[in-house]
Amino acid sequence: MRWLRRNLITIAGLITLAYLILPNIVVMVFSFNKPKGRFNYAWQKGSLDAWKDPCGVADMCGSLSLSLQIAAWATLGATVLGTMIAFALVRYRFRARGAINSLIFLPMAMPEVVMAASLLTLFLNMGAKLGFWTILIAHIMFCLSFVVTAVKARVMSMDPRLEEAARDLYAGPVQTFVRVTLPIAAPGIAAGALLSFALSFDDFIITNFNAGSTVTFPMFVWGSAQRGTPVQINVIGTAMFIIAVLVVLAAQLLSNSRQKNSAKP
Amino acid sequence: MTTLTETPPAAPAELPVRKPLLRRKLVPYWLLLPGIVWLLIFFALPMVYQASTSVQTGSLEKGFEVTWHFQTYWDAFQEYYPQFIRSLLYAGTATVLCLILGYPLAYLIAFKAGRWRNVVLILVIAPFFTSFLIRTLAWKTILADGGPVVHVLNTLHILDVTSWLGWTEGSRVLATPMAVVCGLTYNFLPFMILPLYTSLERIDGRLHEAAGDLYATPATTFRKVTFPLSMPGVVSGTLLTFIPASGDYVNAELLGSTDQKMVGNVIQSQFLRVLDYPTAAALSFILMAIVLAMVTVYIRRAGTEDLV
């Protein structure tokens, strides 16, 4: 009983962790299923078919590559624009700073469906053709605030004396920025970029409104929920999960070994 | 070291002053310009267009015209207020559940995980990369009628209680309020855990020791030290869960039935299927107003204004 009381938080935390991971395990297990009908919701028979032929479903891999392209461009756009805004907000005092802070905060404090619907009214009024470009525009728009927040947090916690020191050592403004400021801000920028990529790749609500007849991967999954879910969706989901874990682990190991190296005299 | 003799005579600290004052003053504006213009055109301007759409009348065939028909707001609200109430109820319940479920895990990562910390953090973040739609569909399998979850809940007679409360129906969970809230809680849980973890991690562990030295029980330490210090995380976590949950229509669509439609479902179908743009625009403005009002009151009461 005392053991239970002492470890209550750990047990509760592990239950939550199980709740978070459970669907991923189900997705993984069902990627080896051979379903009877069109829907892959009940276990039938073990099979490797879907893993042998992940692109065997019409249009699925096309939508996947489209989503990856959009996520890559959206990440690039949002990271560049967002980092510039973050530096301006932290490093400079100017008029309209408060207004700009609110403009950055609002997209995050708005239900996605509201933004999605309003953007659609804009595109409809402009007579824009819905598709790749409207999706990309929308994704850059909603990723921007997240990049600004991530980079701002990092730049704000940065010691200004490091830059002063660089200047004292006769580094020019450009040199100071490239050799000192940017490396220190890099983890914040990387976090913002990673978040953008994940948000853009996974976005369904805003894309659903502004995609027209273009089909991104989440839209393909949405459509398949009505028409019948191919097992290959589970294969892609599992593969993404594993790749994400490996990438994060690799980044972790890299930064660990770098820290160890720099700790050496 | 020969460079030492070639150093410029001016003190380095004065270097930036040498630049023309005007150009230096403009630097922040040049940095802001592209991003802010983007937000103005693709975030602020659409709101204006939506506002104008909401007071238009007409039809898709004849075209829409601004007639300042504010009646649309009242009509839309009267027709769909059950969906509004349901959205706020579901989102609120999911937020509370996220807080209850998320806090121990955030605490675990911040103080107890030790060398496992990064592994647990990865496990919290990595599911993001499996599309959330795929994961939500997995809940269909987990909560399926003949599945293990329903079986256990049935054996323990929990479903009898929840059915009596109106959360489930008979011996099924899928297509009931409980399934939708379960999905919402699941989907937005990481948005609660990460801010909680960030603010817990900043707490100095010595404060706990100090509280212990002053004869505070672990419960008192939590109530008087840990929880108050984690308030910024609690506030931003609840906002990051409640706001998206209140506008979500994916969980209600995939895990609920027509009886669990939320306001997001209505906006989506009015915009994309019924093509009644004024009603859809009015609905999304009402949702926005409700959410912003609640967020403002909440932030005031919680006392943390520096969220961004």
Contacts between the chains, C-beta under 8 A, distances in Angstrom:
chain1	res1	chain2	res2	distance
A	9	B	104	5.0
A	9	B	107	5.6
A	9	B	108	6.1
A	9	B	112	6.9
A	10	B	104	7.9
A	10	B	108	5.8
A	10	B	112	5.9
A	12	B	101	7.9
A	12	B	104	3.6
A	12	B	105	7.6
A	13	B	104	4.2
A	13	B	105	4.1
A	13	B	107	6.7
A	13	B	108	3.3
A	13	B	109	7.6
A	13	B	112	7.7
A	14	B	108	7.5
A	15	B	101	7.8
A	16	B	101	4.6
A	16	B	102	6.6
A	16	B	104	6.3
A	16	B	105	4.1
A	16	B	189	7.3
A	16	B	193	7.9
A	17	B	105	6.0
A	17	B	120	6.7
A	17	B	123	6.3
A	17	B	124	7.6
A	19	B	101	6.7
A	19	B	186	6.7
A	19	B	189	7.4
A	20	B	123	7.0
A	20	B	124	6.4
A	20	B	127	6.2
A	20	B	186	7.4
A	20	B	189	6.2
A	20	B	190	7.2
A	21	B	123	6.1
A	21	B	127	7.1
A	22	B	138	7.9
A	22	B	142	6.6
A	23	B	127	7.4
A	23	B	135	4.2
A	23	B	136	7.7
A	23	B	138	3.8
A	23	B	139	6.2
A	23	B	142	6.9
A	23	B	186	7.0
A	24	B	126	7.8
A	24	B	127	5.4
A	24	B	130	5.9
A	24	B	135	6.7
A	24	B	138	7.7
A	26	B	138	4.2
A	26	B	141	5.4
A	26	B	142	6.0
A	27	B	130	6.1
A	27	B	134	5.8
A	27	B	135	6.6
A	27	B	138	5.1
A	30	B	138	7.5
A	30	B	141	6.7
A	41	B	137	8.0
A	41	B	140	5.4
A	41	B	141	5.0
A	41	B	144	6.3
A	42	B	141	7.3
A	42	B	144	6.9
A	81	B	34	5.4
A	81	B	35	3.7
A	81	B	38	6.2
A	82	B	35	6.4
A	84	B	31	4.4
A	84	B	32	7.1
A	84	B	34	6.9
A	84	B	35	6.0
A	85	B	31	6.8
A	85	B	32	5.7
A	85	B	35	4.4
A	85	B	36	7.0
A	87	B	31	5.9
A	88	B	27	7.8
A	88	B	28	4.2
A	88	B	29	7.8
A	88	B	31	3.8
A	88	B	32	4.8
A	89	B	32	8.0
A	91	B	28	7.5
A	92	B	27	6.8
A	92	B	28	3.7
A	92	B	31	7.9
A	94	B	25	7.9
A	94	B	28	5.0
A	94	B	29	7.1
A	100	B	32	6.6
A	100	B	36	6.4
A	101	B	308	5.9
A	103	B	36	6.8
A	103	B	39	5.6
A	103	B	40	7.6
A	103	B	43	7.6
A	103	B	44	7.1
A	104	B	39	7.5
A	104	B	308	6.7
A	105	B	307	7.3
A	105	B	308	4.7
A	106	B	43	7.2
A	107	B	39	7.3
A	107	B	43	5.6
A	108	B	240	7.9
A	108	B	243	7.9
A	109	B	239	7.0
A	109	B	243	6.0
A	109	B	291	7.6
A	109	B	292	6.9
A	109	B	295	5.8
A	110	B	243	7.3
A	110	B	288	6.4
A	110	B	291	7.5
A	110	B	292	8.0
A	111	B	243	5.9
A	111	B	244	6.5
A	111	B	246	5.7
A	111	B	247	2.5
A	111	B	248	7.9
A	111	B	264	7.3
A	111	B	287	6.0
A	111	B	288	7.0
A	111	B	291	5.9
A	112	B	244	6.1
A	112	B	247	5.6
A	112	B	248	7.8
A	113	B	247	4.2
A	113	B	248	7.7
A	113	B	249	6.6
A	113	B	264	4.7
A	113	B	267	5.3
A	113	B	268	6.7
A	113	B	284	6.4
A	113	B	287	7.4
A	114	B	247	6.3
A	114	B	267	8.0
A	114	B	284	4.6
A	114	B	285	7.7
A	114	B	287	6.1
A	114	B	288	4.8
A	115	B	43	7.0
A	115	B	46	7.6
A	117	B	50	6.5
A	117	B	267	5.9
A	117	B	271	5.5
A	117	B	280	6.2
A	117	B	281	6.8
A	117	B	284	4.6
A	118	B	46	3.8
A	118	B	47	5.2
A	118	B	49	6.6
A	118	B	50	3.9
A	118	B	281	7.8
A	118	B	284	7.0
A	119	B	42	6.5
A	119	B	46	4.8
A	120	B	271	6.5
A	121	B	46	6.2
A	121	B	49	4.5
A	121	B	50	4.8
A	121	B	53	4.8
A	121	B	277	6.9
A	121	B	281	6.4
A	122	B	42	7.3
A	122	B	45	6.2
A	122	B	46	4.0
A	122	B	49	4.8
A	122	B	50	8.0
A	124	B	277	7.7
A	125	B	49	5.4
A	137	B	42	5.6
A	138	B	42	7.1
A	140	B	38	6.6
A	140	B	42	7.9
A	141	B	38	6.4
A	141	B	39	6.6
A	141	B	42	4.4
A	141	B	43	5.6
A	144	B	35	6.0
A	144	B	38	6.7
A	144	B	39	6.5
A	148	B	35	7.7
A	149	B	308	6.4
A	152	B	308	7.8
A	164	B	13	7.6
A	167	B	12	5.0
A	167	B	13	6.7
A	167	B	15	6.9
A	168	B	12	5.6
A	168	B	13	7.4
A	170	B	7	6.3
A	170	B	8	7.6
A	170	B	12	5.9
A	172	B	15	7.8
A	173	B	15	7.6
A	173	B	16	6.9
A	198	B	128	4.9
A	198	B	129	6.3
A	201	B	129	7.7
A	201	B	131	7.7
A	202	B	128	6.6
A	202	B	129	7.9
A	202	B	131	5.6
A	202	B	132	5.6
A	204	B	132	7.5
A	204	B	133	6.0
A	204	B	250	6.4
A	205	B	247	7.7
A	205	B	248	7.6
A	205	B	249	7.4
A	205	B	250	7.2
A	205	B	264	7.8
A	208	B	268	7.4
A	208	B	272	7.5
A	209	B	268	7.8
A	209	B	271	6.7
A	209	B	272	6.9
A	217	B	131	6.5
A	218	B	131	5.5
A	218	B	132	7.9
A	218	B	133	5.3
A	221	B	131	5.8
A	221	B	133	4.3
A	221	B	134	5.8
A	221	B	137	7.3
A	222	B	133	5.9
A	222	B	250	8.0
A	225	B	133	7.3
A	225	B	137	6.0
A	225	B	254	6.1
A	229	B	137	6.5
A	233	B	134	5.9
A	233	B	137	8.0
A	234	B	134	7.0
A	236	B	131	8.0
A	236	B	134	7.8
A	237	B	130	4.2
A	237	B	131	6.2
A	237	B	134	4.1
A	237	B	135	7.4
A	238	B	130	7.3
A	240	B	129	4.6
A	240	B	130	5.2
A	240	B	131	7.3
A	241	B	126	5.9
A	241	B	127	6.9
A	241	B	129	6.0
A	241	B	130	4.5
A	243	B	129	7.1
A	244	B	125	7.7
A	244	B	126	4.6
A	244	B	128	7.4
A	244	B	129	3.6
A	244	B	130	7.9
A	245	B	122	5.9
A	245	B	126	5.0
A	248	B	122	4.9
A	248	B	125	7.0
A	248	B	126	6.8
A	249	B	122	6.8
A	252	B	118	5.6
A	252	B	122	7.7
